[in-house]
Amino acid sequence: MTLGSYLKDRRTKLDPAALGFSLKRRRTPGLRREEVAQRANVSATWYTWLEQGRGGAPSADVLDRLARALMLTDDEREHLFLIGLGRPPEVRYHATEVTPRLQRVLDALPLTPAFIRTATWDIVAWNHASKAIADYAAIPPEQRNSLRLLFLNPERRVQLPNWESDARFVVAAFRADVARTGAASNVQPLIDDLARRSPEFAAMWRDHDVRSSYGEKPKIMLRPRVGRIELEYSCFAVDGRPDLSMVIYTPITPADAKKIRTLLTNLAERT
């Protein structure tokens, strides 16, 4: 469906009376073009051109106003951006909690460390197996951020024999995620603080490297009593929540899974 057809279809679904418009002299259902234009604060002529396919490409701001004027759902708003600009809208969620459904997904991975992070890489949920790599529950919420842990936590560096290459990947993937989700303004205080406290982060950030965080990547960790653990890093988008992603560290071999089990058993015995 073209942009013009979609706009016309959506306006016919609205109830004029519910939105304060008169029902007199209406030959078709829904709002008139000039009423949508009024609600979106655009000219009626230009809106008419949009529906007729001759208004040119609208800006993201105009599409946002049209989405509000037409009372679109989040899914409908995303579709509007895809057909209007060829890309999804910037993320407008900033989650601090996850749904019980997502937590159950995490908990269904008994020997696979996994967590949920926000667009700014704050860790907001995790499973029991994640204790094998980090005890997120014991970390203060303001420090529960992947970049802060990597660059400002000395213990983390000791755990990662390939720390520099891991750090470069994280910075490049973080830059890509921030751009993709439109979180640049929200993340600037974090970048400034990291650059001030970690010269290594500042140097890596200045390199402007960009890599996708989605996909798979091997990761090696050193843990007390069990030594070297080889894991496979995978990152997945969370359906319906473009501000969240799920990170999973899968043991590569049965021996690695056994080491995860041993670590979790030792931690349980200590508590």
Secondary structure as the mmCIF struct_conf table of DSSP 4:
data_model
#
loop_
_struct_conf.conf_type_id
_struct_conf.id
_struct_conf.beg_label_comp_id
_struct_conf.beg_label_asym_id
_struct_conf.beg_label_seq_id
_struct_conf.end_label_comp_id
_struct_conf.end_label_asym_id
_struct_conf.end_label_seq_id
HELX_RH_AL_P HELX_RH_AL_P1 LEU A 3 THR A 12
TURN_TY1_P TURN_TY1_P1 LYS A 13 LYS A 13
BEND BEND1 LEU A 14 LEU A 14
TURN_TY1_P TURN_TY1_P2 PRO A 16 PRO A 16
HELX_RH_3T_P HELX_RH_3T_P1 ALA A 17 LEU A 19
TURN_TY1_P TURN_TY1_P3 GLY A 20 GLY A 20
TURN_TY1_P TURN_TY1_P4 LYS A 24 ARG A 25
BEND BEND2 THR A 28 GLY A 30
HELX_RH_AL_P HELX_RH_AL_P2 ARG A 33 ALA A 40
TURN_TY1_P TURN_TY1_P5 ASN A 41 ASN A 41
BEND BEND3 VAL A 42 VAL A 42
HELX_RH_AL_P HELX_RH_AL_P3 ALA A 44 GLN A 52
TURN_TY1_P TURN_TY1_P6 GLY A 53 GLY A 53
BEND BEND4 GLY A 55 GLY A 55
HELX_LH_PP_P HELX_LH_PP_P1 ALA A 57 SER A 59
HELX_RH_AL_P HELX_RH_AL_P4 ALA A 60 ALA A 69
TURN_TY1_P TURN_TY1_P7 LEU A 70 MET A 71
HELX_RH_AL_P HELX_RH_AL_P5 ASP A 74 LEU A 85
BEND BEND5 GLY A 86 ARG A 87
HELX_LH_PP_P HELX_LH_PP_P2 PRO A 88 VAL A 91
BEND BEND6 THR A 96 THR A 96
HELX_RH_AL_P HELX_RH_AL_P6 PRO A 100 ASP A 107
TURN_TY1_P TURN_TY1_P8 ALA A 108 ALA A 108
TURN_TY1_P TURN_TY1_P9 PRO A 110 LEU A 111
BEND BEND7 THR A 112 THR A 112
STRN STRN1 ALA A 114 THR A 118
TURN_TY1_P TURN_TY1_P10 ALA A 119 THR A 120
STRN STRN2 ASP A 122 ASP A 122
STRN STRN3 ILE A 123 TRP A 126
HELX_RH_3T_P HELX_RH_3T_P2 HIS A 128 ALA A 132
TURN_TY1_P TURN_TY1_P11 ILE A 133 ILE A 133
HELX_RH_3T_P HELX_RH_3T_P3 TYR A 136 ALA A 138
BEND BEND8 ILE A 139 ILE A 139
HELX_RH_3T_P HELX_RH_3T_P4 PRO A 141 GLN A 143
STRN STRN4 ASN A 145 ASN A 145
HELX_RH_AL_P HELX_RH_AL_P7 SER A 146 LEU A 152
HELX_RH_AL_P HELX_RH_AL_P8 PRO A 154 GLN A 159
TURN_TY1_P TURN_TY1_P12 PRO A 161 ASN A 162
HELX_RH_AL_P HELX_RH_AL_P9 TRP A 163 THR A 181
TURN_TY1_P TURN_TY1_P13 GLY A 182 GLY A 182
HELX_RH_AL_P HELX_RH_AL_P10 ALA A 184 ARG A 197
HELX_RH_AL_P HELX_RH_AL_P11 PRO A 199 ARG A 206
TURN_TY1_P TURN_TY1_P14 ASP A 207 HIS A 208
BEND BEND9 SER A 213 TYR A 214
STRN STRN5 GLY A 215 ARG A 223
TURN_TY1_P TURN_TY1_P15 PRO A 224 VAL A 226
STRN STRN6 GLY A 227 VAL A 238
TURN_TY1_P TURN_TY1_P16 ASP A 239 GLY A 240
STRN STRN7 ARG A 241 PRO A 251
BEND BEND10 ILE A 252 THR A 253
HELX_RH_AL_P HELX_RH_AL_P12 PRO A 254 ARG A 270
#
